[in-house]
Amino acid sequence: MTYGVIIRVPFPIQAYHAARAEIVKVLGSASPDGLIVHVARATDAGFEMLEIWESKEQSERFNDEIAGPAVNRSGAPAEGPHAVFETFEPVRLEIPDR
């Protein structure tokens, strides 16, 4: 069953870029196991990510083993407001051929 999550982060988009650079150091150009779609955007309140995964377990493994440590290495503040996670079960996912 696919698993979706929207993550709202109250830090500037530069924090996203710093964490992403740390993730790339670990994964290179490969996508994390189970990731189907990742979209990030700046918002007035910081930045937001939308992800679709093959399973909740794959998402949690990536966050625990790769993303969490990458955020810590990126220098993101450990204190202050925290990211808000909104999970959902995708009803339809269509990725057109390119």
Buried (B, 14 or more C-beta within 10 A) or exposed (E): EBBBBBBBBBBEBEBBEBBBEBBEEBBEEEEBEBBBBEEBEEEEEBBBBBBBBBEBEBBEBBBEEBBEBBBEBBEBEEEEEEBEEEEEEEEEEEEEEE
